[in-house]
Amino acid sequence: MSAILGVLLLLTAASGTAVVLVRDPSRQIFVLAANGIVLTILFTALQAPDVALSELAVGAVAVPLLFLVALMAVRTGHREENSGEGDAR
């Protein structure tokens, strides 16, 4: 069992590092969701099912979804500003 935990801890470190190193915001959201899934698997292996379910709901679904919606809203607002400026000229 300790070998599995070692692999999961390395995977957790790698996915956390990937979240920091990815520069594109849309890709970073998907890497953040993958990090949440890796943490869910780690918590399940550590026999903490309540924490694993919370991490799955919040870390792998809710937070990335909110970030994705916010990113799309910002990009849509930016496009509307640019198209509005072109019409005024």
DOVEXGU-31311 format. One record per residue: x, y, z of N, C-alpha, C, O in turn; residue in one letter; residue number from 1. Coordinates in steps of 0.1 Angstrom, whole numbers, plus 5000, padded with zeros to 4 digits. Layout:
// DOVEXGU-31311
+--------+---------+------+---------+----------+-------+--------+---------+------+--------+---------+------+-------+------+
| n.east | n.north | n.up | ca.east | ca.north | ca.up | c.east | c.north | c.up | o.east | o.north | o.up | mimar | dofi |
+--------+---------+------+---------+----------+-------+--------+---------+------+--------+---------+------+-------+------+
|      X |       Y |    Z |       X |        Y |     Z |      X |       Y |    Z |      X |       Y |    Z |     A |  NUM |
...
+--------+---------+------+---------+----------+-------+--------+---------+------+--------+---------+------+-------+------+
// end
This chain:
// DOVEXGU-31311
+--------+---------+------+---------+----------+-------+--------+---------+------+--------+---------+------+-------+------+
| n.east | n.north | n.up | ca.east | ca.north | ca.up | c.east | c.north | c.up | o.east | o.north | o.up | mimar | dofi |
+--------+---------+------+---------+----------+-------+--------+---------+------+--------+---------+------+-------+------+
|   5008 |    4988 | 5000 |    5000 |     5000 |  5000 |   5009 |    5013 | 5000 |   5005 |    5023 | 4994 |     M |    1 |
|   5020 |    5012 | 5006 |    5029 |     5024 |  5007 |   5034 |    5028 | 4993 |   5037 |    5040 | 4991 |     S |    2 |
|   5036 |    5018 | 4984 |    5041 |     5021 |  4971 |   5030 |    5029 | 4963 |   5034 |    5038 | 4956 |     A |    3 |
|   5018 |    5025 | 4965 |    5007 |     5032 |  4958 |   5006 |    5047 | 4964 |   5004 |    5056 | 4956 |     I |    4 |
|   5007 |    5048 | 4977 |    5007 |     5062 |  4983 |   5019 |    5070 | 4978 |   5017 |    5082 | 4975 |     L |    5 |
|   5030 |    5064 | 4976 |    5042 |     5071 |  4971 |   5039 |    5076 | 4957 |   5043 |    5087 | 4953 |     G |    6 |
|   5034 |    5067 | 4948 |    5031 |     5071 |  4935 |   5020 |    5082 | 4934 |   5021 |    5092 | 4927 |     V |    7 |
|   5010 |    5081 | 4943 |    4999 |     5091 |  4943 |   5005 |    5105 | 4948 |   5001 |    5115 | 4943 |     L |    8 |
|   5014 |    5104 | 4958 |    5020 |     5117 |  4963 |   5028 |    5123 | 4952 |   5028 |    5136 | 4951 |     L |    9 |
|   5036 |    5115 | 4944 |    5043 |     5121 |  4933 |   5034 |    5127 | 4922 |   5037 |    5137 | 4916 |     L |   10 |
|   5023 |    5120 | 4920 |    5014 |     5124 |  4910 |   5007 |    5138 | 4915 |   5005 |    5147 | 4907 |     L |   11 |
|   5005 |    5138 | 4927 |    4999 |     5151 |  4933 |   5009 |    5162 | 4932 |   5005 |    5173 | 4928 |     T |   12 |
|   5021 |    5160 | 4935 |    5032 |     5170 |  4933 |   5033 |    5174 | 4919 |   5034 |    5186 | 4916 |     A |   13 |
|   5033 |    5165 | 4909 |    5034 |     5168 |  4895 |   5022 |    5176 | 4890 |   5023 |    5185 | 4883 |     A |   14 |
|   5010 |    5172 | 4894 |    4998 |     5179 |  4890 |   4997 |    5193 | 4896 |   4993 |    5203 | 4889 |     S |   15 |
|   5002 |    5195 | 4908 |    5002 |     5208 |  4914 |   5012 |    5217 | 4908 |   5010 |    5229 | 4906 |     G |   16 |
|   5024 |    5211 | 4904 |    5034 |     5219 |  4897 |   5029 |    5223 | 4883 |   5031 |    5234 | 4878 |     T |   17 |
|   5021 |    5214 | 4877 |    5016 |     5217 |  4863 |   5006 |    5228 | 4864 |   5005 |    5236 | 4855 |     A |   18 |
|   4998 |    5229 | 4875 |    4988 |     5240 |  4876 |   4996 |    5253 | 4876 |   4991 |    5263 | 4870 |     V |   19 |
|   5007 |    5254 | 4883 |    5015 |     5266 |  4884 |   5022 |    5270 | 4871 |   5023 |    5281 | 4867 |     V |   20 |
|   5027 |    5259 | 4864 |    5035 |     5262 |  4852 |   5028 |    5265 | 4839 |   5033 |    5271 | 4830 |     L |   21 |
|   5015 |    5260 | 4838 |    5007 |     5262 |  4826 |   5004 |    5277 | 4826 |   4998 |    5283 | 4836 |     V |   22 |
|   5006 |    5284 | 4815 |    5004 |     5298 |  4813 |   4990 |    5302 | 4807 |   4985 |    5313 | 4811 |     R |   23 |
|   4985 |    5294 | 4799 |    4972 |     5297 |  4792 |   4961 |    5295 | 4802 |   4959 |    5284 | 4808 |     D |   24 |
|   4952 |    5305 | 4805 |    4942 |     5303 |  4815 |   4932 |    5292 | 4812 |   4928 |    5285 | 4822 |     P |   25 |
|   4928 |    5290 | 4800 |    4918 |     5279 |  4797 |   4924 |    5266 | 4800 |   4917 |    5257 | 4805 |     S |   26 |
|   4937 |    5264 | 4796 |    4943 |     5251 |  4799 |   4946 |    5249 | 4814 |   4945 |    5238 | 4819 |     R |   27 |
|   4949 |    5260 | 4820 |    4951 |     5260 |  4835 |   4939 |    5255 | 4842 |   4940 |    5248 | 4853 |     Q |   28 |
|   4927 |    5259 | 4838 |    4914 |     5254 |  4844 |   4913 |    5239 | 4843 |   4909 |    5233 | 4853 |     I |   29 |
|   4916 |    5233 | 4831 |    4915 |     5219 |  4830 |   4926 |    5212 | 4838 |   4924 |    5201 | 4843 |     F |   30 |
|   4938 |    5218 | 4839 |    4948 |     5212 |  4847 |   4944 |    5212 | 4862 |   4947 |    5203 | 4870 |     V |   31 |
|   4937 |    5223 | 4866 |    4932 |     5224 |  4880 |   4922 |    5214 | 4883 |   4922 |    5208 | 4894 |     L |   32 |
|   4913 |    5211 | 4873 |    4904 |     5200 |  4875 |   4910 |    5186 | 4876 |   4906 |    5178 | 4884 |     A |   33 |
|   4921 |    5184 | 4868 |    4928 |     5172 |  4869 |   4935 |    5170 | 4882 |   4936 |    5160 | 4888 |     A |   34 |
|   4940 |    5182 | 4887 |    4946 |     5182 |  4901 |   4936 |    5178 | 4911 |   4939 |    5170 | 4921 |     N |   35 |
|   4924 |    5182 | 4910 |    4913 |     5179 |  4919 |   4910 |    5164 | 4918 |   4907 |    5158 | 4929 |     G |   36 |
|   4910 |    5158 | 4907 |    4908 |     5144 |  4905 |   4919 |    5136 | 4912 |   4917 |    5126 | 4918 |     I |   37 |
|   4931 |    5140 | 4909 |    4943 |     5133 |  4916 |   4942 |    5134 | 4931 |   4944 |    5124 | 4938 |     V |   38 |
|   4938 |    5145 | 4936 |    4936 |     5147 |  4951 |   4925 |    5138 | 4956 |   4926 |    5132 | 4967 |     L |   39 |
|   4914 |    5137 | 4948 |    4903 |     5128 |  4951 |   4908 |    5113 | 4953 |   4904 |    5106 | 4962 |     T |   40 |
|   4916 |    5109 | 4943 |    4921 |     5095 |  4943 |   4931 |    5094 | 4955 |   4930 |    5083 | 4962 |     I |   41 |
|   4939 |    5104 | 4958 |    4948 |     5103 |  4970 |   4940 |    5102 | 4983 |   4943 |    5094 | 4991 |     L |   42 |
|   4930 |    5110 | 4984 |    4922 |     5109 |  4997 |   4914 |    5096 | 4998 |   4912 |    5091 | 5009 |     F |   43 |
|   4910 |    5090 | 4987 |    4904 |     5077 |  4987 |   4914 |    5067 | 4991 |   4910 |    5058 | 4999 |     T |   44 |
|   4926 |    5068 | 4986 |    4936 |     5058 |  4990 |   4940 |    5059 | 5005 |   4944 |    5050 | 5012 |     A |   45 |
|   4939 |    5071 | 5010 |    4941 |     5074 |  5025 |   4929 |    5071 | 5034 |   4930 |    5074 | 5045 |     L |   46 |
|   4919 |    5065 | 5028 |    4907 |     5061 |  5035 |   4900 |    5072 | 5041 |   4896 |    5072 | 5053 |     Q |   47 |
|   4898 |    5083 | 5034 |    4891 |     5095 |  5038 |   4880 |    5097 | 5028 |   4881 |    5107 | 5020 |     A |   48 |
|   4869 |    5089 | 5028 |    4859 |     5091 |  5017 |   4851 |    5104 | 5018 |   4847 |    5109 | 5007 |     P |   49 |
|   4849 |    5109 | 5030 |    4842 |     5122 |  5031 |   4850 |    5133 | 5025 |   4845 |    5142 | 5018 |     D |   50 |
|   4863 |    5133 | 5027 |    4872 |     5144 |  5022 |   4873 |    5142 | 5007 |   4873 |    5152 | 4999 |     V |   51 |
|   4873 |    5129 | 5002 |    4874 |     5127 |  4988 |   4862 |    5131 | 4980 |   4863 |    5137 | 4970 |     A |   52 |
|   4850 |    5129 | 4986 |    4838 |     5134 |  4980 |   4837 |    5149 | 4979 |   4833 |    5155 | 4970 |     L |   53 |
|   4842 |    5155 | 4990 |    4842 |     5170 |  4990 |   4852 |    5175 | 4980 |   4849 |    5185 | 4973 |     S |   54 |
|   4863 |    5169 | 4979 |    4873 |     5174 |  4969 |   4868 |    5171 | 4955 |   4871 |    5180 | 4946 |     E |   55 |
|   4861 |    5161 | 4953 |    4855 |     5158 |  4940 |   4845 |    5169 | 4936 |   4845 |    5174 | 4925 |     L |   56 |
|   4836 |    5172 | 4945 |    4826 |     5182 |  4942 |   4831 |    5196 | 4941 |   4827 |    5203 | 4932 |     A |   57 |
|   4840 |    5199 | 4950 |    4845 |     5213 |  4950 |   4857 |    5215 | 4941 |   4858 |    5223 | 4932 |     V |   58 |
|   4868 |    5207 | 4943 |    4880 |     5209 |  4936 |   4881 |    5204 | 4922 |   4888 |    5210 | 4914 |     G |   59 |
|   4873 |    5194 | 4918 |    4873 |     5189 |  4905 |   4861 |    5194 | 4896 |   4862 |    5193 | 4884 |     A |   60 |
|   4851 |    5199 | 4902 |    4839 |     5203 |  4895 |   4835 |    5218 | 4897 |   4836 |    5225 | 4887 |     V |   61 |
|   4832 |    5222 | 4909 |    4827 |     5235 |  4911 |   4836 |    5246 | 4908 |   4833 |    5255 | 4901 |     A |   62 |
|   4848 |    5246 | 4914 |    4858 |     5257 |  4912 |   4862 |    5258 | 4898 |   4862 |    5269 | 4892 |     V |   63 |
|   4866 |    5247 | 4891 |    4870 |     5248 |  4877 |   4858 |    5253 | 4868 |   4860 |    5261 | 4859 |     P |   64 |
|   4846 |    5249 | 4871 |    4834 |     5254 |  4864 |   4832 |    5269 | 4866 |   4829 |    5276 | 4856 |     L |   65 |
|   4834 |    5273 | 4878 |    4832 |     5288 |  4880 |   4843 |    5296 | 4873 |   4841 |    5306 | 4868 |     L |   66 |
|   4855 |    5291 | 4874 |    4866 |     5297 |  4867 |   4864 |    5298 | 4852 |   4867 |    5308 | 4845 |     F |   67 |
|   4859 |    5287 | 4846 |    4856 |     5286 |  4832 |   4845 |    5296 | 4828 |   4846 |    5303 | 4818 |     L |   68 |
|   4835 |    5297 | 4836 |    4824 |     5307 |  4833 |   4829 |    5321 | 4834 |   4826 |    5329 | 4826 |     V |   69 |
|   4837 |    5324 | 4844 |    4843 |     5337 |  4846 |   4852 |    5341 | 4834 |   4852 |    5352 | 4829 |     A |   70 |
|   4860 |    5331 | 4830 |    4869 |     5333 |  4819 |   4861 |    5336 | 4806 |   4865 |    5345 | 4798 |     L |   71 |
|   4851 |    5328 | 4803 |    4843 |     5331 |  4792 |   4836 |    5344 | 4792 |   4834 |    5351 | 4782 |     M |   72 |
|   4831 |    5348 | 4804 |    4825 |     5361 |  4805 |   4835 |    5373 | 4803 |   4831 |    5383 | 4796 |     A |   73 |
|   4847 |    5371 | 4807 |    4857 |     5382 |  4805 |   4860 |    5382 | 4790 |   4862 |    5393 | 4785 |     V |   74 |
|   4862 |    5371 | 4784 |    4865 |     5371 |  4770 |   4854 |    5376 | 4761 |   4856 |    5383 | 4751 |     R |   75 |
|   4841 |    5373 | 4765 |    4830 |     5378 |  4758 |   4829 |    5393 | 4759 |   4826 |    5401 | 4750 |     T |   76 |
|   4831 |    5398 | 4772 |    4831 |     5413 |  4774 |   4842 |    5420 | 4767 |   4839 |    5431 | 4762 |     G |   77 |
|   4853 |    5414 | 4765 |    4864 |     5420 |  4758 |   4861 |    5421 | 4743 |   4864 |    5431 | 4737 |     H |   78 |
|   4854 |    5411 | 4738 |    4850 |     5411 |  4723 |   4840 |    5422 | 4721 |   4840 |    5429 | 4711 |     R |   79 |
|   4830 |    5423 | 4730 |    4820 |     5433 |  4729 |   4825 |    5447 | 4729 |   4821 |    5456 | 4722 |     E |   80 |
|   4836 |    5449 | 4738 |    4842 |     5462 |  4739 |   4849 |    5466 | 4726 |   4848 |    5477 | 4721 |     E |   81 |
|   4856 |    5456 | 4720 |    4863 |     5458 |  4707 |   4853 |    5461 | 4696 |   4856 |    5469 | 4687 |     N |   82 |
|   4842 |    5454 | 4695 |    4833 |     5456 |  4684 |   4825 |    5469 | 4686 |   4822 |    5475 | 4676 |     S |   83 |
|   4823 |    5473 | 4698 |    4816 |     5486 |  4701 |   4825 |    5498 | 4697 |   4819 |    5508 | 4693 |     G |   84 |
|   4838 |    5497 | 4699 |    4847 |     5507 |  4695 |   4847 |    5509 | 4680 |   4849 |    5520 | 4675 |     E |   85 |
|   4846 |    5498 | 4673 |    4847 |     5499 |  4658 |   4835 |    5506 | 4652 |   4835 |    5512 | 4642 |     G |   86 |
|   4823 |    5504 | 4659 |    4811 |     5510 |  4654 |   4810 |    5525 | 4656 |   4803 |    5532 | 4648 |     D |   87 |
|   4817 |    5530 | 4666 |    4816 |     5544 |  4669 |   4824 |    5553 | 4660 |   4822 |    5565 | 4658 |     A |   88 |
|   4833 |    5547 | 4652 |    4842 |     5555 |  4643 |   4835 |    5558 | 4631 |   4841 |    5564 | 4622 |     R |   89 |
+--------+---------+------+---------+----------+-------+--------+---------+------+--------+---------+------+-------+------+
// end
